[in-house]
Amino acid sequence: MKREIELLAPGGDIASIKAAIAAGADAVYCGLDKFNARNRATNISSDDLNGILRLAHKHNCQVFLTLNILITENEIPALISVLNKLSNTSIDGIIVQDLGMFYLLANYYTSLKIHASTQLTTHNEGQVKFLGKLTAERVNLSRELNINEIKALTLVAHQNNMLTEVFVHGSNCISFSGQCYMSSVHGGNSGNRGRCSQPCRDQYITTTEGKNFPLNLKDNSAFTDLKELSDAGVDSVKIEVRIKKFHYVYTVVDAWRKQLHSFYRDTKLINDPGELRKVFNRDFTNAYLKGNLTKDMFIDNPRDNSAIYQSEVNGVLSETSLEKAKGDVYDERTEIITSVEKQIAQLNIAKAPLKIFLSGVSGIPLKVSVTTPDTSFEVFSEVNLSDTGTEALNQEVLLKRFKILNETEYYIEQLDLKDLHPNVYLPFKELTAIKKKLLFILNDSREYIEPIAVPFLKKPESVNIKPTLSVLISSAEDLYLTDATSATIYYQLPDSFKNSMEKFVDLFKANKKLIPWFPSISIGEDYRASVEFLNQLQPKRIVTNNTGIAFEAFKKGIPWIAGPYLNTINSFSLLCLKENFNCSGAFISNEISKMQMYGIKKPDNFELHYSIFHPIVLMTSRQCLFHQVTGCWKDTMDETCISDCERNASITNLKNTTFVIEKSKGSYNTIYNETNFLNTDIVTDLPSFYSGFMIDLRDIKTGTKMGMNKAGVIKLFENLLNEVADSKNELEQNIYPTTKGQYKKGI
């Protein structure tokens, strides 16, 4: 018998959760009304959660809770309160993005199982091991991976006692998850906070290639790829999109349940995904999974494709046939909605009632008899009832002592004292012991966990720190800067490294002042080349935006700094990096505001860094962004596209906002903001907070201009840090236009 893959379904609201259960999901993931990455979904309240858990478990369905956003420092107390409550539920897993939350869960809430969110962009074996060290039991692999890459990472996960989860149906993001800042920069709705407004799907001024929605991908569907996923050892297949309604969830889960049943019971696959086309879709592609990145992945229409598909099935696509198809789709959906409503109406998320009967007289133990809809049991006090004491046992006293039972999957419907002799007493600690016995039995034989008082970090004593300056470059033409300034020089390595590793080893050996800067994405052979680079060079220090490279540096004893795209925004994240991986410093994310920085406490002997001038990365994509913009003679990306292609273009939306698309040799396609980030205020706003400030002088062509050469620009920033009079004004006059919007509004 084959090991069966878990079917994991979305639950954006109670109706969708019920629909997923009714359709046969093995597990459902849902979010509370805070701390989750689908802020636009209805989500559920903490009061609903226990009833949902009871319903799901009754139907052999697990429930995973999404707490998968970045947590700001001032939210930590509220988060701890949530975790304390979750510790005494039967929740089956917590889906996490923030490294500070990993730290809290691993150190204080060990009863909660950790699942690593897709927001962590896990795409190499070092990242899997990094998450394993943080006690993650499951990792949701990056959506952009092909089946061979998935198979390799699943093997690594299994070797490290972890499960893998793969996204198989729903909306495709054009950017690597967790590395998209477009919605954050334009509108203040951070994707890392569950607020993505999907500007990638906006309409743009018609491109040279004649496209109006140049960043709009078809939906993902791996419906016919189940055998390959099974052969790869994948443990769970995940259906995406928690903002969809219950009939969508039911239809997709039902189709996948039938596919799994056919595969495991009948050893064959259903090859027609027609059922999936009856609900919202933007047409389908499995190109990422197949590793076949073609122009056909895009669709120049972000709206529902169901009627278009139906019209084509009918044999002709015309206005008349399309109108008829829309009517047919509407009627069919109405039938689906009516049918699903009847099914979910029978599913009740109400908590189960408890009937509690107390009996006894002075001189014998107190007997507590409990009846639930499913069972009954008795517990007894360890000491006898007494005629004397502090508080006599009555309704008020007992309801007060037992009220915590109402925070479980049950509620006290009846508290019967008619067989309890009046004016009897029991020590408070004995009532507490009885309460714990009741909780143990009602909570599937799990011990009750008292609220944990997580020690809050103290601000270190104020020390006068004079911040240093660092400069990021990526061209050999800028190597002269190592002699032109005393600033630290970082050199960014390319995303694709496998064909140029030896060249870069020689470059760094010949220029010993250079410090390697690793990018966010490092997949497969490129990751292995980066590891070999570390082996051969043994650098004195690195900066990395990839946790897989960080893990390797830690193993090899190489000092490392966490880059700005590791999205570090709170004190516990810093502790996580230092205590688990011997990290020596970290860049604080540019997404957060001045006010959100104030409360951050850095660990002892730990450096904080911040980028005060840089082109703003809005997204990084594995797909070619020029296909829909300027066109390309290649229909499909091949091995030479990443290593050899070097292009620039721009797109402008209907609000007249322009974005710069840049592709350099060896790197993935990247979209940048039209103007660069420049924040001179932070130098005086947060004195003695940062150990160093960085300026990014890579040759990224945006709308920001510099009025002098790079050496001159560095000198201006050195003057700023040295508090030279009028240096701030001089900088802003020589670098323009710029923005610092994120520093003001935060996330």
Protein Blocks (a to p, Z undefined) as FASTA:
>chain_A
ZZddddddddfbfklmmmmmmnopabdcdddfehiablkbnbjafklmmmmmmmmmmnop
acdddfbbcddfklmmmmmmmmmmmmmccbfbdcdfblklmmmmmmmmmmbccdddfklo
pabfklmmmmmmnopabdcddfkbcfklmmmmmmmmmmnopacdddfbdcddfbdghiac
klmmnnopafklopagolmlpccdddfkopablmbccdddfklmmmmmmmnopabdcdeh
jlbcfklmmmmmmmmmmmmmmmmmnopacfbfklmmmpccebjafklmnopacfklpccb
fbdfklmmmmmmnopacfklmmmmmmmmmmmmmmmmmmmmmmmmmpccbdcddddddedd
ehiacddddddfkbccddddfbdcdfbdjbdcdfklmmmmmmmmmmmmbdcfbdcfklpc
ehiacdfklmmmmmmmmmmmmnoopacdddddddddddddddddddddddddfbfklmmm
mmmpcbdcdddddfblklmmmmmmmmmmmmmmbccdddfbdghjlmmmmmmmmmmnopab
dcdfbfklmmmmmmnopacdddfklopabfklmmmmmmmnopabdcddfkbcfklmmmpc
cdehiacdddfbdcddfbdcfbdfklmmnopabfbdcfklmmmgccddddddfkopacdd
dddehiacddddfbdcddfklmmmmghkbfbdcddfbfcddfbdcfbdfklmmmmmmmmm
nopghklmmmmmmgccddfklmmnoZZ
